[in-house]
Amino acid sequence: MGYGDVKALNPQSKIPTPHLDRLVGEGMHFTDAHSNSAVCTPTRYGILTGRYCFRSRLKSGVLVGHEPALIEPGRTTIGNLLQKAGYFTGCIGKWHLGLDWAKKDSTLPLWSGGNLWDMFHTENVDYAAPVAGGPADHGFAYSYIIPASLDIAPYTYIENGQVTAPVNRQVPFFKDEKARGMWYRRGDVAEDFDHTTVLQNLTDKAVAFIDQAAEKKQPFLLYFPMTSPHTPWFPSKDYDGISQAGVYGDFVAMTDGMVGRILESLDAHQLTENTLIIFTSDNGSHWLESDIETFKHRANLHFSGKKSDVWEGGHRVPFIVRWPQAIAAHTQSDDVICTTDLLATCAELTGQTMTANEGEDSYSMLPLLKGEKQTGPLREATIHHSVNGTFAIRKGKWKFIDAKGSGGWSLPEDQVAEGAPEGQLYNLPTDPSEQSNLYTQHPEIVSELKALLEKYKTQGFSRPLGH
């Protein structure tokens, strides 16, 4: 979802978001927050590890449901970090970071025929065996997940590394003509899986986890990556027609409703005052120009581009934080932050020091959250990354893009007009929509940012060691 979907962040939004609006009113929101990638798998890697995903084996795109685990064995995650600090840790929702599925015959490949995006011959997957490489191997004591997105097979729940029901059939490709986002790919499906109720089921599990954590009287971490509002868009009857932005808008409103259920649970257990909540998105909305024309709703506000792009619309996301005991209500930060910053923040919160090979691209946001005076920006610079592997770097007011186009679906390189400069440079405070390319006017800034980007890429980290 995009920055412009939240009513409190965009008064012109056509979507009611009362619970997110409540969080904005009771906490702090960031105007310049970025997912570390413009698509979901790499952002999830960065959220959990504090490391840009291009440093992993995944250099572009996303994973599908049967690909092996992406997070390297032994790599520190927020789960490991907070377990060490005595937290009860849970992961509930969309994993989408690869899993190590067991094979019926170890001498044969996991699947045969077709390609990764159209897996149909998966007879060698042993769904009855334990599934490795998931949350349990990365610091989560409890987990209840789906393998990938809700439009990518296999369609199954996995609880604590075990598929919850037999996987004995396949669903065909599905498309409902009511809206372009109501579809999913064909593939294996479990007996207990219904696409239309997954979001509700995951939220039930999240609330149950909070109930359990409250009984333990132990600090807890709940990582709750929802399946919405990614495709397929399946708002329940309670949300049908509630927005003025079509089925997508209704599904965003339902997402807000699930946030409301989490808030109600915390209130019921009197955990609200000393619970830190962060709500954000893994990338900008996949909202098209035709959608803007139809509904007069700007999911990505005035920013150029959409999900997939290295332009701002691809990765500038809502980022809302509430912690009544420590964060002043209804406050705003204009500092540049990144989703990789969660690990360092958790480390500082719990009095832990990261080693050189932990959270290589993570800066603690805690001083910003507490409203402490800063002598300079939190981050020296921030790397942005698109679906096809295009890089950009932001330092202060300047953003350099190492490509002619959007790096994604909005403007592929082969569609850029002839004679365009080799790269892009924007002054974001004066040109947040990235309309005026200053690449040729400021070669010295281009050179500086290019050099810094290469330094960050080659040295393997971007935060100062010991930071």
N, C-alpha and C positions, 0 to 999 in steps of 0.2 A: 504494500500500500504506500501511498505517497504522503508527503508533508501536507498537501492541500486537502486531504480527506478529513482531517480532524477539525471539527467545527471551531474549537477554541483557538486553533492555529490559523484558520482561514474562515472568517465570518461568512464568506460567499460559498462555502461548502454546501452541497445539496444533500448531505448525509447527516442524520442526527447521531451524535456520539456523546451522550450525556456522561458516561462513565469515564471516558478519556478526558472530557472537559473537566470532570471533577478532579482527576489527577493533576491536570494543568493548574487548576485553582489551588490545590492543596500542596503543590510541590514546585519543581523547577522544570522549565522546558528549554531546550537548546535550539537555536535558530540555524546553527551551522554544523549539524551532526551528519556523519557520513557512514554508510555501510562500507566495509573495506573492499567490497566488490559490487558490481551492478547486477549480479545474479546470486542465487541462494546457496548452493553448496559451498563455494569459497567464503562467503560471508559467515556461514555457520562455523567453518573451520577457524576463522579469525576471532569470532566471538568466544569460542571455547579455549583457544590456545594463546591468544594475544599475539598472533603471528600472521603476517600477510600470507594468503594462500598460494601466491605464485612461488613461494619458497618450497612448497610441497611438490608432489608429482603432478598435481593438477594445474596446468598452465593456462587453460581456457575452458569455457563451458561448465557443465555440471555433471554430476554422476547420475547413473540410473540405478534401478533397484537391486541388481545382482552384481554390481561391481564391488571389489574388495575394499576394506576399510581404508579411509584416507588418513586419519590421524595416526601418526607414527607410534608404534609401541614405545612406552616410556615417556612420551611427551607430556609435559604438565598441562593440565586443563584447569578450569575453574572448579571442576568437580574434585580433582586430586587436591588442589590447593585448600579448598574449604573442608574437605575430609580431614586433612592434617590439623586444621584448626578446631576440630570437634563437631563439625556440622553434619547433620543428617541430609544427604544429598539425593535429589530425585530428578529424573529427566522424563518428561511426558510430552509426547507429540510427534512432530515430524523430524526424524533424524537426518536423513539425506546426506550422510557422510560416509556411505559405503558400509558393507558388512561382509564378514567372512563366512559365507554359507557353506555348509557341509555338502559333500558329494556322495551320491549312492555308490558310484564307482570312481575311485580316486585316480584311475588311469585315463579317464575321459574328461573332456572339458565340461564346465558347468552348464553350458548351453550349446546348441548347434543350429546352424542355419540362421539366416537373417542377420541383422545387426543389433547393436546394443539397444537401439531405440525401438526395435520391433521384435523383441524376444518372444518367441512362440514355442520353440522347442527347448523346454527347460525340464525335461524328464529326469535329468541327472541331479537336480537339486533335491537334497534330503531335508524337506521342511520339518520332519519330525525330530531331527537332531538339534542339539543346542546351536545357537547362532553366536559366533564370536565377533570380536572387533567393534562391538557396540558400546552403549553407555557404561555397562558394568566394567569394561576394560579401561575406561577412561574417567573413573572417579565417581560414578553414580551408584549409590547403594540400592536404589530402586529405579526401575525403568519400565515404561509402557509406551511403545513407539510404533509408528508405521515406518517402513524402510526408507521411503523417498517422498516425493510429492504425491498428492492424492490423484494425480493424473499419470503416474508412472508405476507400473507393476514391479514387484508382486504386491497385491492388495491384501495385506494381512496385519494383524496386531502381533507384536512381540513383547511379552512381559518377562522381564528379568532373563532375557536371552532365549526364551522358548516361545515358538509360535503357539498362539492360544487356541487354534482350532484347525482341523484338517484342511489342507489345501488340495482340493480334488476336482477343481473345474477351472475353466477360463471364461472370462467375459470378453465379448467382442468390443471393437471400437465403439464408443458411445458419443452421440452428439444430439443435443436438444436444440432445435432451431429458435427457441425462445430468446436465446442470447448467445453471443459468440464464445463466452467463457464457460458454457455448460457442456463440457466434454471431458473424456479421459481415454487413454490408450487401452488397447486390448492387453490381456495377460492373465496370469494366474491369480486366483482369488480364493480366500478362505471362507469356510462355511459361516463364520460369524461376522463377516464384513459387509457393510452396507454403506456405499459412498455418501449417501444423503444424511447419515447420522454420525459420521466420524467426528466432526467438530464437537458435537454435544457429548459424545462418549469420552473423548479426551478431556473435556472440561470436567466431567463427572470424576474422572480419575485424578485430575489436578486438585479438585476440592477435597477428595478423599485423602490425598497425600497431606494436605494442610491439616485436616482433621487428625491424622496420625501423628504429624509433627507436633501439633498442639498437645496431644496426650503425652508425648515423650518429654515435653518441657526441655527440648534441646534446640539450639539454633539450627536453622535449616536453609538449604538452597533448593528452590524449585526452578529448574530450567524448563520453560513451557513454550516451546516453539509450535504455535498453532498452524493448522493446515490452511487457514483462511487469511486473507482473501485471495490466495492463489487459486487458479483453476483446479478442479471444476467449481463453479459458483453454485452452491446449493443452499441458499437461505431457507430456513424452516418457515412454516406457515405463519408463525408469529411475526416474522420479519418481511413477509411478502408484500411489496409495495410501500414499505415504511419510508423509503428515501425518494428523492427526485433524481436519482442517478442510475436508474435501471436496476437490473439484477445484481450488478457489481456493487452498487451503492447499498442495496439491501444486505448483501453479504458482509460489507464493511460494517454496517450497523449491527449485524449479528456478531461480528468479531468484538465490537464494543460491548455487546451484551454479555459475552463470555468473560470479558475483563470485569464486568460488573459482578459476575458470580464469584470471581476470585476476591474482589474487594469485600463483598458481603461475608465471605468465609472468614477473612481476616478480622472484620468487625465483630463477627459472632464469637470469635475466640479471644477477643480483646488483644489482638496482636498488631493492630494498625500502627500504633505510636512508634514501635521500635522495629518495624519491618521496612526494609529498603526495597522499593518496587521500581523496576526499570521497564518501560514499554518502548519498543522500537520496531523497526521493520528491516528485513534483510536486503531490501533494495527498493527503488522507486516503483511506482505503479506501472503496469503494462496498459496504460490508458492511451487510446489512439486519438488522432486529430478528429476522426469521424465521431468519436464518443463525445469530445468536447463540443462539437457542433450540435450533436443531438441533444445532449443533456445540459449544456452550459455549465458543466462542472469541470474544474481543473484539479485532477487528482494530484498532480505534481506541481501545483501552484503555477507560478510564472516561469519556472525553470524549464530550460530546453531539454528535450529528450525524454526517455522513459527507461523502464527496466531494460537492462542489457548495455546501455550507453555509458560512456565515460563523461558525457555531459552531465550537468548537475541533476537533471531529472532522473538519472539512473541510480544515483547513490545518496543524494541529500534526503534524509529521512526524518520522520518525527522521532524525537528522543525525549521522553518524559520521565522524570524521576521524582519519587515521593518518599520521604522519610521524615515524618513529623518531628521526631526527636532531634533531628540534626539539620534539616533543610528548611529554610524559610519558605512559607507559603507564597504562591503566586509570584515566583521569581523567574528571571530569564537570564540565560547566558548566551552571549554571542561568540564565545570561544569556539575554535574549530576542535571537534573531537571525532573519534573514530570508534567503530564497534570493537576494534582490537583492544581498546583501553579498559575493558572490563576486568581482565586478569590482574593488571597492576593495581587497579582500584581495590579489588578484593584482597590483594596481598597487603596493601597499606591498611585497609580496614582491620585486618586480623594480625597486624604486626609482623608480617613475614617479609623476608628479603628475597627477591628473585635472583637466580643465578644468571650468568651470561647466556645460557641456552634455554632460558624460559622467557616467554612473553617478549620476544625480540622487538616487537613493534607496538608495545603497550605502554601507555603513560597513565599514571593515576589521576583520576578526575576528582579525587576526594577534596582537594583544596577548593576546586570550583564549586562542588556541591555544598561545602560549608561556608561559601561566600568569603573565603580568605582573599586578601589583597594579593594580586599577582604583579610581579615586576615585568613580566613579558608573557608571550603566548605559551599555552600549555605545551604545544608540540612545535618543534622547529619547522617541520613540514609533514605533509600527509600524502601518501600515494593513493591514487584511485586506479581501478582496474576494471576493464569491461569484459563482456562475454567472450570476445574473440582474442583477449589477451593484450589489448591496447593499454598503454600506460599513460597516466597523467600525474602531475605533482602539484600540490598547492602549498605555497609558502606566503604567509601574510595575505596581501591583497591579490597576489598574482597566481594564476593557474596556467601551467604549460601542459599541452596535450601533444603527445608524440605521434600524431596522425593528422590526416586531412579531414576525416569524417568523424562520426560519432563513436566509432569503436564498437558499435552494436547494430541494432536493427533500424534505427531512424535514418542513418545516412552511411551506408557501407562505402568503403574506400573506392570501389569501382564505379560509384555513382556521383562522386565529387566532381564539380565542374572543372573543366580544363583550366590550367593556369593558377589554381589555388595554391597558397603557400604550403610548404612541406609540413608545417605544424600549425598549432594554434596557441595563442596567448591572450588571456583575458584578465582585465582588472575587475574582479568580482564585485567589490563594493559599489562601483559605478555602473557595472554591466552584469548583473546577476543572471540575466537570460542568455548570456554569451552570444551576443549579436555582432560585436565589433572586434574582429580578430586583429590584435596588435603585434602579431608575430614579426612582421617586417620592420615595424617602427622601433622595436626595442631588442635588437640582437644581443645586447649585453645581458639582459634579463633572461632571454632564451638560453644563452650559453650557461649562465649560472644555474638555472633550474635543471637543464639537461645534465650537467655535471653532478648535481646533488642527487638526481634520480639514479644515475649510474652508480654513484657511491652507495646509496641505500640498497640497490639491487645486488651489487657484487660483494659488499662486506657482510651481508647476512643479517643485518639488524639496522634499525633506524633510531631506536632510543639510545641515549647515552648510557653506556655500561655503568652499573651502580646506581642508575636513576630509579 
